[in-house]
Amino acid sequence: MIRISINGEAHEISGAATVGELLTLLNVPPANLVVERNGDVVAPGRLAQTPIADGDVIELVRFVGGG
C-alpha cells in the first residue's frame, strides 16, 4: 500500500504501480486528460510506463470544451 496525493486529497492505493494502472483503478479514462506527477507532466504515451511511488503528488486535469 502506498500513500499518494491525488488533486490535493490523500489516498492509500494498492494494486497500481504505474500512472496508467492508477487511472484504471480510479476508473478515469485518459482521453482529454493531463496528468502531472510531482509537478511534471506525464506524456500520454508514457502513462503505462510511469511509476508511482509512496509520497507522489498526482494532479489530474480534464480538458473541457466550450465557449
PyMOL Python script that loads the backbone (N, CA, C, O; Angstrom):
from pymol import cmd

cmd.read_pdbstr("""\
ATOM      1  N   MET A   1       0.857  -1.179   0.000  1.00  0.00           N
ATOM      2  CA  MET A   1       0.000   0.000   0.000  1.00  0.00           C
ATOM      3  C   MET A   1       0.897   1.234   0.000  1.00  0.00           C
ATOM      4  O   MET A   1       1.832   1.345   0.793  1.00  0.00           O
ATOM      5  N   ILE A   2       0.589   2.154  -0.908  1.00  0.00           N
ATOM      6  CA  ILE A   2       1.348   3.398  -0.954  1.00  0.00           C
ATOM      7  C   ILE A   2       0.411   4.566  -0.675  1.00  0.00           C
ATOM      8  O   ILE A   2      -0.791   4.500  -0.930  1.00  0.00           O
ATOM      9  N   ARG A   3       0.989   5.624  -0.149  1.00  0.00           N
ATOM     10  CA  ARG A   3       0.228   6.844   0.131  1.00  0.00           C
ATOM     11  C   ARG A   3       0.616   7.891  -0.891  1.00  0.00           C
ATOM     12  O   ARG A   3       1.791   8.222  -1.053  1.00  0.00           O
ATOM     13  N   ILE A   4      -0.406   8.415  -1.588  1.00  0.00           N
ATOM     14  CA  ILE A   4      -0.182   9.458  -2.580  1.00  0.00           C
ATOM     15  C   ILE A   4      -1.248  10.529  -2.408  1.00  0.00           C
ATOM     16  O   ILE A   4      -2.255  10.327  -1.728  1.00  0.00           O
ATOM     17  N   SER A   5      -1.006  11.665  -3.036  1.00  0.00           N
ATOM     18  CA  SER A   5      -1.993  12.744  -3.075  1.00  0.00           C
ATOM     19  C   SER A   5      -2.520  12.821  -4.496  1.00  0.00           C
ATOM     20  O   SER A   5      -1.747  12.859  -5.453  1.00  0.00           O
ATOM     21  N   ILE A   6      -3.851  12.843  -4.632  1.00  0.00           N
ATOM     22  CA  ILE A   6      -4.486  12.991  -5.935  1.00  0.00           C
ATOM     23  C   ILE A   6      -5.362  14.230  -5.874  1.00  0.00           C
ATOM     24  O   ILE A   6      -6.337  14.282  -5.123  1.00  0.00           O
ATOM     25  N   ASN A   7      -5.004  15.225  -6.671  1.00  0.00           N
ATOM     26  CA  ASN A   7      -5.730  16.507  -6.686  1.00  0.00           C
ATOM     27  C   ASN A   7      -5.931  17.065  -5.279  1.00  0.00           C
ATOM     28  O   ASN A   7      -7.005  17.557  -4.933  1.00  0.00           O
ATOM     29  N   GLY A   8      -4.864  16.974  -4.476  1.00  0.00           N
ATOM     30  CA  GLY A   8      -4.884  17.565  -3.142  1.00  0.00           C
ATOM     31  C   GLY A   8      -5.478  16.705  -2.047  1.00  0.00           C
ATOM     32  O   GLY A   8      -5.511  17.128  -0.891  1.00  0.00           O
ATOM     33  N   GLU A   9      -5.951  15.506  -2.374  1.00  0.00           N
ATOM     34  CA  GLU A   9      -6.540  14.617  -1.370  1.00  0.00           C
ATOM     35  C   GLU A   9      -5.651  13.410  -1.147  1.00  0.00           C
ATOM     36  O   GLU A   9      -5.152  12.816  -2.103  1.00  0.00           O
ATOM     37  N   ALA A  10      -5.449  13.044   0.118  1.00  0.00           N
ATOM     38  CA  ALA A  10      -4.630  11.889   0.460  1.00  0.00           C
ATOM     39  C   ALA A  10      -5.374  10.594   0.130  1.00  0.00           C
ATOM     40  O   ALA A  10      -6.566  10.458   0.405  1.00  0.00           O
ATOM     41  N   HIS A  11      -4.644   9.645  -0.464  1.00  0.00           N
ATOM     42  CA  HIS A  11      -5.202   8.334  -0.809  1.00  0.00           C
ATOM     43  C   HIS A  11      -4.185   7.262  -0.464  1.00  0.00           C
ATOM     44  O   HIS A  11      -2.978   7.477  -0.573  1.00  0.00           O
ATOM     45  N   GLU A  12      -4.681   6.111  -0.049  1.00  0.00           N
ATOM     46  CA  GLU A  12      -3.849   4.922   0.092  1.00  0.00           C
ATOM     47  C   GLU A  12      -4.237   3.986  -1.032  1.00  0.00           C
ATOM     48  O   GLU A  12      -5.404   3.620  -1.168  1.00  0.00           O
ATOM     49  N   ILE A  13      -3.260   3.597  -1.840  1.00  0.00           N
ATOM     50  CA  ILE A  13      -3.506   2.847  -3.071  1.00  0.00           C
ATOM     51  C   ILE A  13      -2.759   1.522  -3.012  1.00  0.00           C
ATOM     52  O   ILE A  13      -1.603   1.461  -2.593  1.00  0.00           O
ATOM     53  N   SER A  14      -3.436   0.469  -3.438  1.00  0.00           N
ATOM     54  CA  SER A  14      -2.749  -0.800  -3.672  1.00  0.00           C
ATOM     55  C   SER A  14      -3.230  -1.320  -5.017  1.00  0.00           C
ATOM     56  O   SER A  14      -4.353  -1.039  -5.436  1.00  0.00           O
ATOM     57  N   GLY A  15      -2.384  -2.068  -5.679  1.00  0.00           N
ATOM     58  CA  GLY A  15      -2.776  -2.633  -6.963  1.00  0.00           C
ATOM     59  C   GLY A  15      -2.455  -1.754  -8.151  1.00  0.00           C
ATOM     60  O   GLY A  15      -2.886  -2.043  -9.267  1.00  0.00           O
ATOM     61  N   ALA A  16      -1.705  -0.681  -7.932  1.00  0.00           N
ATOM     62  CA  ALA A  16      -1.306   0.189  -9.041  1.00  0.00           C
ATOM     63  C   ALA A  16       0.162   0.538  -8.874  1.00  0.00           C
ATOM     64  O   ALA A  16       0.568   1.083  -7.847  1.00  0.00           O
ATOM     65  N   ALA A  17       0.955   0.221  -9.890  1.00  0.00           N
ATOM     66  CA  ALA A  17       2.381   0.530  -9.848  1.00  0.00           C
ATOM     67  C   ALA A  17       2.759   1.626 -10.839  1.00  0.00           C
ATOM     68  O   ALA A  17       3.855   2.181 -10.766  1.00  0.00           O
ATOM     69  N   THR A  18       1.850   1.939 -11.766  1.00  0.00           N
ATOM     70  CA  THR A  18       2.119   2.976 -12.767  1.00  0.00           C
ATOM     71  C   THR A  18       0.953   3.957 -12.804  1.00  0.00           C
ATOM     72  O   THR A  18      -0.117   3.689 -12.257  1.00  0.00           O
ATOM     73  N   VAL A  19       1.171   5.083 -13.446  1.00  0.00           N
ATOM     74  CA  VAL A  19       0.106   6.070 -13.600  1.00  0.00           C
ATOM     75  C   VAL A  19      -1.062   5.469 -14.390  1.00  0.00           C
ATOM     76  O   VAL A  19      -2.222   5.699 -14.048  1.00  0.00           O
ATOM     77  N   GLY A  20      -0.765   4.709 -15.432  1.00  0.00           N
ATOM     78  CA  GLY A  20      -1.818   4.066 -16.219  1.00  0.00           C
ATOM     79  C   GLY A  20      -2.666   3.120 -15.385  1.00  0.00           C
ATOM     80  O   GLY A  20      -3.891   3.111 -15.504  1.00  0.00           O
ATOM     81  N   GLU A  21      -2.016   2.320 -14.538  1.00  0.00           N
ATOM     82  CA  GLU A  21      -2.758   1.406 -13.653  1.00  0.00           C
ATOM     83  C   GLU A  21      -3.582   2.190 -12.640  1.00  0.00           C
ATOM     84  O   GLU A  21      -4.688   1.778 -12.288  1.00  0.00           O
ATOM     85  N   LEU A  22      -3.056   3.311 -12.169  1.00  0.00           N
ATOM     86  CA  LEU A  22      -3.801   4.160 -11.239  1.00  0.00           C
ATOM     87  C   LEU A  22      -5.072   4.685 -11.886  1.00  0.00           C
ATOM     88  O   LEU A  22      -6.137   4.668 -11.268  1.00  0.00           O
ATOM     89  N   LEU A  23      -4.971   5.153 -13.131  1.00  0.00           N
ATOM     90  CA  LEU A  23      -6.153   5.651 -13.834  1.00  0.00           C
ATOM     91  C   LEU A  23      -7.190   4.545 -14.005  1.00  0.00           C
ATOM     92  O   LEU A  23      -8.388   4.785 -13.857  1.00  0.00           O
ATOM     93  N   THR A  24      -6.732   3.344 -14.313  1.00  0.00           N
ATOM     94  CA  THR A  24      -7.653   2.211 -14.430  1.00  0.00           C
ATOM     95  C   THR A  24      -8.316   1.922 -13.097  1.00  0.00           C
ATOM     96  O   THR A  24      -9.528   1.715 -13.038  1.00  0.00           O
ATOM     97  N   LEU A  25      -7.535   1.906 -12.026  1.00  0.00           N
ATOM     98  CA  LEU A  25      -8.058   1.651 -10.684  1.00  0.00           C
ATOM     99  C   LEU A  25      -9.104   2.691 -10.285  1.00  0.00           C
ATOM    100  O   LEU A  25     -10.102   2.364  -9.643  1.00  0.00           O
ATOM    101  N   LEU A  26      -8.867   3.936 -10.669  1.00  0.00           N
ATOM    102  CA  LEU A  26      -9.794   5.032 -10.345  1.00  0.00           C
ATOM    103  C   LEU A  26     -10.940   5.146 -11.339  1.00  0.00           C
ATOM    104  O   LEU A  26     -11.845   5.962 -11.162  1.00  0.00           O
ATOM    105  N   ASN A  27     -10.897   4.321 -12.391  1.00  0.00           N
ATOM    106  CA  ASN A  27     -11.907   4.351 -13.448  1.00  0.00           C
ATOM    107  C   ASN A  27     -11.956   5.726 -14.123  1.00  0.00           C
ATOM    108  O   ASN A  27     -13.029   6.273 -14.378  1.00  0.00           O
ATOM    109  N   VAL A  28     -10.775   6.263 -14.403  1.00  0.00           N
ATOM    110  CA  VAL A  28     -10.644   7.559 -15.058  1.00  0.00           C
ATOM    111  C   VAL A  28     -10.066   7.322 -16.449  1.00  0.00           C
ATOM    112  O   VAL A  28      -8.901   6.945 -16.569  1.00  0.00           O
ATOM    113  N   PRO A  29     -10.855   7.536 -17.505  1.00  0.00           N
ATOM    114  CA  PRO A  29     -10.326   7.354 -18.859  1.00  0.00           C
ATOM    115  C   PRO A  29      -9.296   8.438 -19.178  1.00  0.00           C
ATOM    116  O   PRO A  29      -9.484   9.598 -18.809  1.00  0.00           O
ATOM    117  N   PRO A  30      -8.201   8.068 -19.863  1.00  0.00           N
ATOM    118  CA  PRO A  30      -7.140   9.038 -20.124  1.00  0.00           C
ATOM    119  C   PRO A  30      -7.432  10.032 -21.247  1.00  0.00           C
ATOM    120  O   PRO A  30      -6.650  10.958 -21.457  1.00  0.00           O
ATOM    121  N   ALA A  31      -8.530   9.863 -21.966  1.00  0.00           N
ATOM    122  CA  ALA A  31      -8.856  10.790 -23.054  1.00  0.00           C
ATOM    123  C   ALA A  31      -9.080  12.196 -22.501  1.00  0.00           C
ATOM    124  O   ALA A  31      -9.768  12.377 -21.497  1.00  0.00           O
ATOM    125  N   ASN A  32      -8.496  13.178 -23.165  1.00  0.00           N
ATOM    126  CA  ASN A  32      -8.638  14.596 -22.784  1.00  0.00           C
ATOM    127  C   ASN A  32      -8.189  14.862 -21.350  1.00  0.00           C
ATOM    128  O   ASN A  32      -8.749  15.720 -20.667  1.00  0.00           O
ATOM    129  N   LEU A  33      -7.177  14.125 -20.898  1.00  0.00           N
ATOM    130  CA  LEU A  33      -6.703  14.238 -19.524  1.00  0.00           C
ATOM    131  C   LEU A  33      -5.222  14.604 -19.534  1.00  0.00           C
ATOM    132  O   LEU A  33      -4.440  14.062 -20.315  1.00  0.00           O
ATOM    133  N   VAL A  34      -4.856  15.523 -18.662  1.00  0.00           N
ATOM    134  CA  VAL A  34      -3.448  15.826 -18.438  1.00  0.00           C
ATOM    135  C   VAL A  34      -3.124  15.319 -17.042  1.00  0.00           C
ATOM    136  O   VAL A  34      -3.843  15.589 -16.080  1.00  0.00           O
ATOM    137  N   VAL A  35      -2.019  14.574 -16.953  1.00  0.00           N
ATOM    138  CA  VAL A  35      -1.588  14.013 -15.680  1.00  0.00           C
ATOM    139  C   VAL A  35      -0.243  14.621 -15.317  1.00  0.00           C
ATOM    140  O   VAL A  35       0.686  14.635 -16.124  1.00  0.00           O
ATOM    141  N   GLU A  36      -0.153  15.126 -14.088  1.00  0.00           N
ATOM    142  CA  GLU A  36       1.118  15.591 -13.547  1.00  0.00           C
ATOM    143  C   GLU A  36       1.519  14.655 -12.417  1.00  0.00           C
ATOM    144  O   GLU A  36       0.696  14.275 -11.585  1.00  0.00           O
ATOM    145  N   ARG A  37       2.782  14.294 -12.403  1.00  0.00           N
ATOM    146  CA  ARG A  37       3.339  13.503 -11.297  1.00  0.00           C
ATOM    147  C   ARG A  37       4.478  14.320 -10.706  1.00  0.00           C
ATOM    148  O   ARG A  37       5.491  14.560 -11.363  1.00  0.00           O
ATOM    149  N   ASN A  38       4.303  14.738  -9.473  1.00  0.00           N
ATOM    150  CA  ASN A  38       5.311  15.537  -8.768  1.00  0.00           C
ATOM    151  C   ASN A  38       5.708  16.781  -9.567  1.00  0.00           C
ATOM    152  O   ASN A  38       6.881  17.152  -9.621  1.00  0.00           O
ATOM    153  N   GLY A  39       4.706  17.415 -10.184  1.00  0.00           N
ATOM    154  CA  GLY A  39       4.923  18.673 -10.894  1.00  0.00           C
ATOM    155  C   GLY A  39       5.348  18.537 -12.340  1.00  0.00           C
ATOM    156  O   GLY A  39       5.459  19.540 -13.046  1.00  0.00           O
ATOM    157  N   ASP A  40       5.591  17.309 -12.798  1.00  0.00           N
ATOM    158  CA  ASP A  40       5.988  17.083 -14.185  1.00  0.00           C
ATOM    159  C   ASP A  40       4.834  16.467 -14.963  1.00  0.00           C
ATOM    160  O   ASP A  40       4.198  15.522 -14.497  1.00  0.00           O
ATOM    161  N   VAL A  41       4.566  17.006 -16.154  1.00  0.00           N
ATOM    162  CA  VAL A  41       3.509  16.456 -16.999  1.00  0.00           C
ATOM    163  C   VAL A  41       3.968  15.103 -17.536  1.00  0.00           C
ATOM    164  O   VAL A  41       5.093  14.957 -18.012  1.00  0.00           O
ATOM    165  N   VAL A  42       3.076  14.120 -17.452  1.00  0.00           N
ATOM    166  CA  VAL A  42       3.342  12.786 -17.980  1.00  0.00           C
ATOM    167  C   VAL A  42       2.766  12.727 -19.395  1.00  0.00           C
ATOM    168  O   VAL A  42       1.573  12.954 -19.596  1.00  0.00           O
ATOM    169  N   ALA A  43       3.609  12.426 -20.357  1.00  0.00           N
ATOM    170  CA  ALA A  43       3.155  12.325 -21.750  1.00  0.00           C
ATOM    171  C   ALA A  43       2.122  11.214 -21.868  1.00  0.00           C
ATOM    172  O   ALA A  43       2.282  10.161 -21.250  1.00  0.00           O
ATOM    173  N   PRO A  44       1.062  11.427 -22.651  1.00  0.00           N
ATOM    174  CA  PRO A  44       0.013  10.402 -22.782  1.00  0.00           C
ATOM    175  C   PRO A  44       0.555   9.027 -23.153  1.00  0.00           C
ATOM    176  O   PRO A  44       0.030   8.018 -22.682  1.00  0.00           O
ATOM    177  N   GLY A  45       1.575   8.963 -23.970  1.00  0.00           N
ATOM    178  CA  GLY A  45       2.142   7.689 -24.369  1.00  0.00           C
ATOM    179  C   GLY A  45       3.012   7.032 -23.310  1.00  0.00           C
ATOM    180  O   GLY A  45       3.468   5.905 -23.499  1.00  0.00           O
ATOM    181  N   ARG A  46       3.248   7.725 -22.193  1.00  0.00           N
ATOM    182  CA  ARG A  46       4.100   7.210 -21.121  1.00  0.00           C
ATOM    183  C   ARG A  46       3.329   6.836 -19.860  1.00  0.00           C
ATOM    184  O   ARG A  46       3.943   6.465 -18.860  1.00  0.00           O
ATOM    185  N   LEU A  47       2.003   6.924 -19.879  1.00  0.00           N
ATOM    186  CA  LEU A  47       1.212   6.637 -18.681  1.00  0.00           C
ATOM    187  C   LEU A  47       1.464   5.224 -18.157  1.00  0.00           C
ATOM    188  O   LEU A  47       1.594   5.023 -16.949  1.00  0.00           O
ATOM    189  N   ALA A  48       1.533   4.250 -19.057  1.00  0.00           N
ATOM    190  CA  ALA A  48       1.702   2.853 -18.649  1.00  0.00           C
ATOM    191  C   ALA A  48       3.116   2.561 -18.154  1.00  0.00           C
ATOM    192  O   ALA A  48       3.332   1.558 -17.475  1.00  0.00           O
ATOM    193  N   GLN A  49       4.079   3.417 -18.482  1.00  0.00           N
ATOM    194  CA  GLN A  49       5.459   3.179 -18.072  1.00  0.00           C
ATOM    195  C   GLN A  49       5.909   4.056 -16.909  1.00  0.00           C
ATOM    196  O   GLN A  49       6.990   3.842 -16.361  1.00  0.00           O
ATOM    197  N   THR A  50       5.105   5.033 -16.527  1.00  0.00           N
ATOM    198  CA  THR A  50       5.500   5.971 -15.478  1.00  0.00           C
ATOM    199  C   THR A  50       5.119   5.417 -14.113  1.00  0.00           C
ATOM    200  O   THR A  50       3.937   5.257 -13.812  1.00  0.00           O
ATOM    201  N   PRO A  51       6.126   5.122 -13.281  1.00  0.00           N
ATOM    202  CA  PRO A  51       5.830   4.529 -11.975  1.00  0.00           C
ATOM    203  C   PRO A  51       5.245   5.544 -11.000  1.00  0.00           C
ATOM    204  O   PRO A  51       5.470   6.748 -11.119  1.00  0.00           O
ATOM    205  N   ILE A  52       4.493   5.031 -10.040  1.00  0.00           N
ATOM    206  CA  ILE A  52       4.065   5.850  -8.912  1.00  0.00           C
ATOM    207  C   ILE A  52       4.717   5.274  -7.666  1.00  0.00           C
ATOM    208  O   ILE A  52       4.959   4.070  -7.573  1.00  0.00           O
ATOM    209  N   ALA A  53       4.997   6.147  -6.716  1.00  0.00           N
ATOM    210  CA  ALA A  53       5.694   5.737  -5.507  1.00  0.00           C
ATOM    211  C   ALA A  53       5.078   6.436  -4.302  1.00  0.00           C
ATOM    212  O   ALA A  53       4.371   7.436  -4.432  1.00  0.00           O
ATOM    213  N   ASP A  54       5.360   5.890  -3.143  1.00  0.00           N
ATOM    214  CA  ASP A  54       4.882   6.462  -1.895  1.00  0.00           C
ATOM    215  C   ASP A  54       5.278   7.937  -1.818  1.00  0.00           C
ATOM    216  O   ASP A  54       6.437   8.287  -2.038  1.00  0.00           O
ATOM    217  N   GLY A  55       4.314   8.789  -1.506  1.00  0.00           N
ATOM    218  CA  GLY A  55       4.560  10.217  -1.368  1.00  0.00           C
ATOM    219  C   GLY A  55       4.372  11.025  -2.632  1.00  0.00           C
ATOM    220  O   GLY A  55       4.489  12.250  -2.597  1.00  0.00           O
ATOM    221  N   ASP A  56       4.082  10.372  -3.753  1.00  0.00           N
ATOM    222  CA  ASP A  56       3.884  11.108  -5.004  1.00  0.00           C
ATOM    223  C   ASP A  56       2.678  12.045  -4.913  1.00  0.00           C
ATOM    224  O   ASP A  56       1.715  11.789  -4.191  1.00  0.00           O
ATOM    225  N   VAL A  57       2.767  13.126  -5.665  1.00  0.00           N
ATOM    226  CA  VAL A  57       1.665  14.077  -5.795  1.00  0.00           C
ATOM    227  C   VAL A  57       1.185  14.005  -7.241  1.00  0.00           C
ATOM    228  O   VAL A  57       1.915  14.348  -8.170  1.00  0.00           O
ATOM    229  N   ILE A  58      -0.046  13.556  -7.413  1.00  0.00           N
ATOM    230  CA  ILE A  58      -0.642  13.382  -8.732  1.00  0.00           C
ATOM    231  C   ILE A  58      -1.735  14.425  -8.918  1.00  0.00           C
ATOM    232  O   ILE A  58      -2.581  14.621  -8.046  1.00  0.00           O
ATOM    233  N   GLU A  59      -1.705  15.081 -10.055  1.00  0.00           N
ATOM    234  CA  GLU A  59      -2.763  16.026 -10.418  1.00  0.00           C
ATOM    235  C   GLU A  59      -3.395  15.536 -11.721  1.00  0.00           C
ATOM    236  O   GLU A  59      -2.696  15.263 -12.697  1.00  0.00           O
ATOM    237  N   LEU A  60      -4.710  15.432 -11.722  1.00  0.00           N
ATOM    238  CA  LEU A  60      -5.466  15.009 -12.895  1.00  0.00           C
ATOM    239  C   LEU A  60      -6.323  16.184 -13.345  1.00  0.00           C
ATOM    240  O   LEU A  60      -7.153  16.684 -12.586  1.00  0.00           O
ATOM    241  N   VAL A  61      -6.116  16.622 -14.586  1.00  0.00           N
ATOM    242  CA  VAL A  61      -6.848  17.775 -15.117  1.00  0.00           C
ATOM    243  C   VAL A  61      -7.497  17.353 -16.422  1.00  0.00           C
ATOM    244  O   VAL A  61      -6.812  16.924 -17.350  1.00  0.00           O
ATOM    245  N   ARG A  62      -8.801  17.469 -16.497  1.00  0.00           N
ATOM    246  CA  ARG A  62      -9.539  17.116 -17.701  1.00  0.00           C
ATOM    247  C   ARG A  62      -9.855  18.372 -18.486  1.00  0.00           C
ATOM    248  O   ARG A  62     -10.344  19.360 -17.938  1.00  0.00           O
ATOM    249  N   PHE A  63      -9.565  18.320 -19.794  1.00  0.00           N
ATOM    250  CA  PHE A  63      -9.911  19.420 -20.682  1.00  0.00           C
ATOM    251  C   PHE A  63     -11.396  19.343 -21.006  1.00  0.00           C
ATOM    252  O   PHE A  63     -11.928  18.276 -21.312  1.00  0.00           O
ATOM    253  N   VAL A  64     -12.053  20.494 -20.933  1.00  0.00           N
ATOM    254  CA  VAL A  64     -13.474  20.576 -21.252  1.00  0.00           C
ATOM    255  C   VAL A  64     -13.647  21.653 -22.308  1.00  0.00           C
ATOM    256  O   VAL A  64     -13.197  22.786 -22.135  1.00  0.00           O
ATOM    257  N   GLY A  65     -14.298  21.292 -23.397  1.00  0.00           N
ATOM    258  CA  GLY A  65     -14.545  22.269 -24.449  1.00  0.00           C
ATOM    259  C   GLY A  65     -15.768  23.117 -24.138  1.00  0.00           C
ATOM    260  O   GLY A  65     -16.632  22.722 -23.355  1.00  0.00           O
ATOM    261  N   GLY A  66     -15.825  24.230 -24.731  1.00  0.00           N
ATOM    262  CA  GLY A  66     -16.980  25.099 -24.513  1.00  0.00           C
ATOM    263  C   GLY A  66     -16.676  26.473 -25.082  1.00  0.00           C
ATOM    264  O   GLY A  66     -15.621  26.712 -25.670  1.00  0.00           O
ATOM    265  N   GLY A  67     -17.597  27.329 -24.896  1.00  0.00           N
ATOM    266  CA  GLY A  67     -17.336  28.645 -25.457  1.00  0.00           C
ATOM    267  C   GLY A  67     -18.226  29.684 -24.953  1.00  0.00           C
ATOM    268  O   GLY A  67     -18.109  30.843 -25.350  1.00  0.00           O
TER     269      GLY A  67
END
""", "prot")
cmd.dss("prot")
cmd.show_as("cartoon", "prot")
cmd.util.cbc("prot")
cmd.orient("prot")
